[in-house]
Amino acid sequence: MRELPRTMTLLTLTPSQARRLAVLRQRLAGPRPAPGPEGMLDVVRDLGCLQLDPINAVARSHRLVLFSRLGAYPPGDLDRLLWHDRSLFEYWAHVASIVLTEDYPIHHHLMRTYARGTPRTPRAERHRQWLRENRPLRRHILDELRACGPLPTRHFDDEAAVEWYSGAWTSGRSVTEMMDYLWTKGAVMVAGRAGLQKLWDVTHRCLPPSTPRERLPEREVVRRAAQRSLRALGVGRADHIRRHFTRGRYPGLAGALADLEAEGRIQRVVVRDGAIAQHWPGTWYVHADDLALVDRLDAAWAPRTVLLSPFDNLICDRARTERLFDFNFRIEIYVPPARRQYGYYVLPILHGDRLIGRIDPKFDRKDGRLKVNAVYAEPGAPMDAATGRAVAGAVAELAAFLGAREIAYDRTRVPAGWGLR
């Protein structure tokens, strides 16, 4: 990493300013984006991706992430961007995600390097051997899609010469494994959905003519991805950048950050905690395009109280969330019920620039009831009536978005000072 001259003075942020910059860049404070597909697209541009997850205890995660920023919106707006305008598509970002078609050159790098760029581990070698032995299955899938697509996975006969074995729940699912390989390679794409069921088609029928087709070298891919990641974070270190957007796919990141800093595209900052008279460890960066926002942070700050998906972009890096917000968050979906501390599908409560608590909800679609099993306040959270009204308002807004006719709190499991009923 290039050393700065000893005489250079770094921009200093307080922890509160760092949090507020992060929250603003995540579109969780300030005016809500304009309603409609264009506003939704602007949100995805700022976030970089929307993580997909099948759990529907409240609503699908990507829809909750948009709700936290847009408020209630017609679900058809997202479907239009995905399946009609094709401004978005499903691919691997930090996990299976919805990403921008305008970012196709960034994602295309993985498509064209996947498999040959995989480390030579025994597991990877077994996978390569399995692919070689199952070329007929690959041809069968592609031929069927070309002739009849879009099609669900269940349409395809399992013509595997050698059954897929993973040692886990995917063992025996040869068609699914081959489809995932073709998807990652960019040969096929998700062309639509029937509920949770993906409908597959060949890629050239899924992308609009306006799709950028540059074949970027790896270094340029890392430069672009790192900048998109940093802008979504607001402020962050190299390890935060690496765990965001195209998670883990940042070869040569240190050199790319040094180049971007030398070019003035990013700037180092210091986060200084005055309460303990210490700087936060590590090298922190802000993107040059956000320096004007840093200058007017107080004027731009218009806080909200919102509920966050457990997979929300603001909190998906657990270590960064602890550093930035002093908030320990772990998903307990796979924890046995008796060992859960908070609940199955817990939504953190963002109140301004602090995470002040969490709720344990469940939406009963049959009865139209949003059941709030518990509400937890963080130590040090404000316990006044005004905060309680803000939290209740956020829960009511979620209920309206879900179409719930009733909100049912367990009154024995809510903070007394918030007056939730």
Secondary structure, DSSP 8 states (H G I E B T S, - for coil): -----TT---EEE-HHHHHHHHHHHTT-SSS---SSHHHHHHHHHHHSEEE-----SSS-HHHHHHHHHH-S--HHHHHIIIIIS-SEEEEESSSEEEEEGGGHHHHHHHHHHTTTTS---HHHHHHHHHHHHTHHHHHHHHHHHHHH-SEEGGGS----SS----SSTTTT-HHHHHHHHHHHTTSEEEEEEETTEEEEEEGGGTS-TT-------HHHHHHHHHHHHHHHHSSEEHHHHHTSSSTT--TTHHHHHHHHHHTTSEEEEEEEETTTTEE-SS-EEEEGGGHHHHHTHHHH----EEE--TT-TTTSSHHHHHHHH-------TTS-GGG-SS-SS-EEEEETTEEEEEEEEEEETTTTEEEEEEEEE-TT---SHHHHHHHHHHHHHHHHHHT-SEEEE-GGGS-GGGT--
